[in-house]
Amino acid sequence: MNIEQVIQDHLEKHMTVAYLEIKDTTGKHVHHDQFTGGHHLSAIIVSDTFTSMGLIDRHQLVYKALGTMIKNEIHAFSMKTYTKSEWRAHVY
């Protein structure tokens, strides 16, 4: 199972995911002197679970869902979180 599917499975245990896009930029970091392993990822996560939640609460929910993957399988994780209506407004 690839990292994207693992992340989606973890997220779906905590929220209904309407859209998930993950970009893996690990390859850009492999040759850095301080690279010690772990994925470098950025994500767009769309879920109506985020309705009425502030940015910090949204990110905390995602980090809770990912649990020990952060600092183990994932070294760096940036995210943008949207409700479905926010995502529609952003995309269109």
N, CA, C and O of each residue as an XYZ file, in Angstrom:
368
protein
N       0.859     -1.185      0.000
C       0.000      0.000      0.000
C       0.900      1.242      0.000
O       1.863      1.312      0.763
N       0.584      2.213     -0.853
C       1.420      3.412     -0.936
C       1.044      4.419      0.152
O      -0.007      4.310      0.784
N       1.912      5.387      0.354
C       1.739      6.356      1.440
C       0.438      7.144      1.295
O      -0.201      7.467      2.297
N       0.037      7.458      0.059
C      -1.197      8.210     -0.155
C      -2.409      7.427      0.340
O      -3.299      7.988      0.979
N      -2.440      6.134      0.044
C      -3.563      5.298      0.479
C      -3.570      5.139      1.996
O      -4.633      5.152      2.617
N      -2.406      4.990      2.587
C      -2.309      4.870      4.045
C      -2.842      6.136      4.714
O      -3.598      6.062      5.683
N      -2.446      7.296      4.193
C      -2.918      8.571      4.741
C      -4.431      8.683      4.591
O      -5.122      9.070      5.533
N      -4.945      8.347      3.413
C      -6.390      8.419      3.205
C      -7.128      7.511      4.178
O      -8.145      7.909      4.746
N      -6.629      6.303      4.375
C      -7.260      5.378      5.323
C      -7.281      5.955      6.733
O      -8.290      5.848      7.430
N      -6.180      6.565      7.157
C      -6.120      7.164      8.496
C      -7.091      8.336      8.615
O      -7.802      8.459      9.612
N      -7.119      9.192      7.599
C      -8.019     10.343      7.640
C      -9.476      9.915      7.698
O     -10.270     10.497      8.438
N      -9.828      8.899      6.920
C     -11.225      8.470      6.847
C     -11.732      7.834      8.137
O     -12.937      7.642      8.298
N     -10.842      7.511      9.041
C     -11.259      7.031     10.360
C     -11.726      8.181     11.243
O     -12.382      7.957     12.261
N     -11.386      9.427     10.854
C     -11.705     10.600     11.659
C     -12.615     11.601     10.961
O     -13.151     12.508     11.598
N     -12.791     11.438      9.643
C     -13.599     12.396      8.890
C     -14.043     11.776      7.575
O     -13.514     10.754      7.139
N     -15.017     12.410      6.958
C     -15.425     12.022      5.617
C     -14.617     12.870      4.644
O     -14.732     14.096      4.629
N     -13.814     12.219      3.846
C     -12.935     12.923      2.918
C     -13.629     13.024      1.560
O     -13.920     12.006      0.931
N     -13.892     14.248      1.112
C     -14.516     14.466     -0.192
C     -13.473     14.502     -1.301
O     -13.744     14.098     -2.432
N     -12.279     14.986     -0.972
C     -11.198     15.090     -1.962
C      -9.877     15.098     -1.211
O      -9.743     15.731     -0.164
N      -8.909     14.386     -1.763
C      -7.572     14.351     -1.173
C      -6.550     14.348     -2.297
O      -6.601     13.524     -3.210
N      -5.633     15.282     -2.209
C      -4.527     15.351     -3.167
C      -3.237     15.424     -2.364
O      -3.077     16.293     -1.506
N      -2.336     14.521     -2.644
C      -1.065     14.492     -1.924
C       0.069     14.577     -2.932
O       0.107     13.838     -3.916
N       0.990     15.490     -2.668
C       2.199     15.607     -3.488
C       3.381     15.184     -2.636
O       3.554     15.648     -1.509
N       4.181     14.308     -3.184
C       5.359     13.789     -2.487
C       6.598     14.471     -3.054
O       6.958     14.258     -4.212
N       7.244     15.288     -2.237
C       8.455     15.995     -2.659
C       9.700     15.419     -1.985
O      10.731     16.086     -1.896
N       9.597     14.197     -1.519
C      10.717     13.565     -0.817
C      11.977     13.558     -1.674
O      13.075     13.783     -1.166
N      11.826     13.303     -2.958
C      12.978     13.225     -3.852
C      13.811     14.488     -3.880
O      15.008     14.432     -4.164
N      13.204     15.623     -3.591
C      13.935     16.890     -3.574
C      14.823     17.021     -2.335
O      15.679     17.904     -2.276
N      14.620     16.146     -1.348
C      15.322     16.280     -0.072
C      16.334     15.163      0.185
O      17.118     15.241      1.130
N      16.318     14.143     -0.637
C      17.160     12.963     -0.414
C      18.638     13.317     -0.334
O      19.375     12.696      0.432
N      19.080     14.284     -1.092
C      20.507     14.617     -1.137
C      20.922     15.681     -0.120
O      22.086     16.081     -0.081
N      19.993     16.134      0.689
C      20.347     17.103      1.728
C      21.174     16.421      2.812
O      20.928     15.264      3.154
N      22.137     17.129      3.340
C      23.012     16.565      4.370
C      22.239     16.080      5.587
O      22.623     15.096      6.219
N      21.160     16.764      5.915
C      20.423     16.429      7.130
C      19.230     15.516      6.874
O      18.418     15.317      7.777
N      19.095     14.954      5.672
C      17.984     14.058      5.364
C      18.173     12.753      6.121
O      19.185     12.071      5.958
N      17.200     12.415      6.943
C      17.272     11.194      7.740
C      16.165     10.212      7.396
O      15.941      9.244      8.123
N      15.474     10.456      6.294
C      14.394      9.572      5.883
C      13.040     10.185      6.181
O      12.948     11.270      6.755
N      12.019      9.499      5.796
C      10.662      9.991      5.996
C      10.204     10.806      4.805
O      11.000     11.469      4.140
N       8.926     10.747      4.551
C       8.333     11.444      3.414
C       8.191     12.936      3.682
O       7.944     13.354      4.813
N       8.347     13.719      2.645
C       8.059     15.151      2.648
C       6.815     15.309      1.770
O       6.873     15.083      0.561
N       5.705     15.694      2.372
C       4.428     15.693      1.671
C       3.698     17.013      1.833
O       3.855     17.716      2.832
N       2.893     17.335      0.823
C       1.940     18.434      0.949
C       0.585     17.877      0.526
O       0.500     17.031     -0.364
N      -0.466     18.357      1.168
C      -1.784     17.788      0.921
C      -2.853     18.862      0.830
O      -2.778     19.907      1.477
N      -3.840     18.576      0.013
C      -5.092     19.321     -0.002
C      -6.134     18.343      0.502
O      -6.304     17.259     -0.057
N      -6.832     18.729      1.560
C      -7.829     17.857      2.170
C      -9.154     18.601      2.187
O      -9.257     19.693      2.746
N     -10.166     18.002      1.569
C     -11.494     18.610      1.515
C     -12.455     17.716      2.275
O     -12.599     16.532      1.972
N     -13.114     18.304      3.273
C     -14.055     17.549      4.094
C     -15.032     18.506      4.758
O     -14.633     19.556      5.262
N     -16.302     18.150      4.761
C     -17.271     18.973      5.482
C     -17.161     18.784      6.992
O     -17.829     19.478      7.757
N     -16.333     17.860      7.413
C     -16.033     17.739      8.846
C     -15.388     19.023      9.354
O     -15.472     19.330     10.543
N     -14.748     19.773      8.466
C     -14.081     21.020      8.831
C     -15.052     22.187      9.033
O     -14.640     23.253      9.491
N     -16.323     22.004      8.700
C     -17.303     23.075      8.850
C     -17.307     23.558     10.300
O     -17.320     22.751     11.230
N     -17.296     24.850     10.483
C     -17.309     25.500     11.807
C     -16.027     25.283     12.606
O     -15.999     25.545     13.809
N     -14.977     24.811     11.959
C     -13.692     24.633     12.641
C     -12.722     25.687     12.131
O     -12.695     25.999     10.940
N     -11.937     26.223     13.032
C     -10.870     27.139     12.644
C      -9.697     26.366     12.069
O      -9.658     25.138     12.131
N      -8.751     27.090     11.514
C      -7.598     26.481     10.865
C      -6.802     25.579     11.817
O      -6.428     24.465     11.450
N      -6.550     26.052     13.011
C      -5.760     25.259     13.967
C      -6.483     23.969     14.324
O      -5.858     22.911     14.395
N      -7.792     24.040     14.550
C      -8.557     22.834     14.877
C      -8.563     21.843     13.715
O      -8.502     20.632     13.925
N      -8.637     22.357     12.502
C      -8.594     21.481     11.332
C      -7.258     20.744     11.265
O      -7.212     19.532     11.057
N      -6.184     21.489     11.445
C      -4.856     20.874     11.372
C      -4.647     19.894     12.516
O      -4.047     18.837     12.323
N      -5.132     20.231     13.696
C      -5.003     19.311     14.822
C      -5.753     18.010     14.557
O      -5.278     16.936     14.926
N      -6.919     18.096     13.923
C      -7.680     16.893     13.585
C      -6.897     16.021     12.606
O      -6.852     14.800     12.758
N      -6.286     16.638     11.611
C      -5.492     15.876     10.636
C      -4.293     15.234     11.326
O      -4.013     14.055     11.109
N      -3.589     15.992     12.149
C      -2.439     15.422     12.866
C      -2.868     14.288     13.791
O      -2.153     13.296     13.932
N      -4.017     14.431     14.414
C      -4.535     13.352     15.268
C      -4.805     12.109     14.428
O      -4.478     10.994     14.835
N      -5.403     12.305     13.257
C      -5.691     11.174     12.371
C      -4.416     10.479     11.914
O      -4.382      9.253     11.814
N      -3.374     11.247     11.638
C      -2.124     10.665     11.161
C      -1.312     10.045     12.289
O      -0.487      9.163     12.049
N      -1.538     10.496     13.508
C      -0.932      9.888     14.689
C       0.574      9.734     14.589
O       1.294     10.693     14.310
N       1.038      8.520     14.819
C       2.479      8.256     14.868
C       3.149      8.285     13.506
O       4.374      8.202     13.418
N       2.360      8.403     12.436
C       2.982      8.528     11.115
C       3.835      9.791     11.047
O       4.865      9.824     10.375
N       3.385     10.839     11.762
C       4.169     12.067     11.834
C       5.409     11.755     12.668
O       5.309     11.194     13.760
N       6.539     12.112     12.162
C       7.857     11.892     12.776
C       8.362     10.459     12.582
O       9.500     10.162     12.945
N       7.553      9.574     12.025
C       8.034      8.233     11.679
C       8.073      8.105     10.164
O       9.115      8.344      9.553
N       6.959      7.734      9.550
C       6.916      7.617      8.095
C       6.933      8.978      7.404
O       7.415      9.101      6.278
N       6.405     10.002      8.085
C       6.319     11.342      7.508
C       7.247     12.274      8.274
O       7.119     12.439      9.488
N       8.171     12.873      7.557
C       9.095     13.821      8.176
C       8.536     15.247      8.121
O       8.660     16.003      9.085
N       7.920     15.609      6.990
C       7.375     16.954      6.818
C       6.000     16.831      6.152
O       5.831     16.082      5.189
N       5.025     17.573      6.675
C       3.667     17.494      6.147
C       3.044     18.877      6.179
O       2.804     19.430      7.253
N       2.784     19.436      5.008
C       2.071     20.707      4.941
C       0.697     20.419      4.362
O       0.526     19.485      3.579
N      -0.274     21.222      4.751
C      -1.639     20.937      4.295
C      -2.441     22.202      4.105
O      -2.192     23.234      4.728
N      -3.410     22.085      3.222
C      -4.450     23.084      3.046
C      -5.752     22.331      3.263
O      -5.977     21.275      2.671
N      -6.604     22.879      4.115
C      -7.851     22.205      4.455
C      -9.041     23.064      4.053
O      -9.057     24.272      4.289
N     -10.028     22.432      3.447
C     -11.197     23.140      2.953
C     -12.467     22.334      3.232
O     -12.432     21.104      3.285
N     -13.585     23.039      3.408
C     -14.882     22.385      3.314
C     -15.185     22.245      1.821
O     -14.472     22.807      0.991
N     -16.222     21.510      1.480
C     -16.555     21.366      0.059
C     -16.907     22.708     -0.571
O     -16.503     22.981     -1.701
N     -17.647     23.543      0.136
C     -18.023     24.852     -0.443
C     -16.804     25.764     -0.565
O     -16.695     26.503     -1.544
N     -15.888     25.734      0.396
C     -14.655     26.518      0.286
C     -13.814     26.041     -0.893
O     -13.217     26.847     -1.607
N     -13.772     24.730     -1.089
C     -12.991     24.164     -2.185
C     -13.581     24.567     -3.533
O     -12.842     24.929     -4.449
N     -14.907     24.506     -3.661
C     -15.558     24.934     -4.906
C     -15.233     26.385     -5.196
O     -14.930     26.732     -6.338
N     -15.290     27.238     -4.187
C     -14.990     28.667     -4.367
C     -13.516     28.864     -4.725
O     -13.183     29.765     -5.495
N     -12.645     28.042     -4.182
C     -11.211     28.144     -4.449
C     -10.878     27.692     -5.869
O     -10.064     28.317     -6.550
N     -11.498     26.625     -6.306
C     -11.196     26.023     -7.599
C     -11.835     26.802     -8.740
O     -11.235     26.953     -9.804
N     -13.038     27.292     -8.524
C     -13.773     27.940     -9.623
C     -13.719     29.396     -9.470
O     -14.276     30.124    -10.291
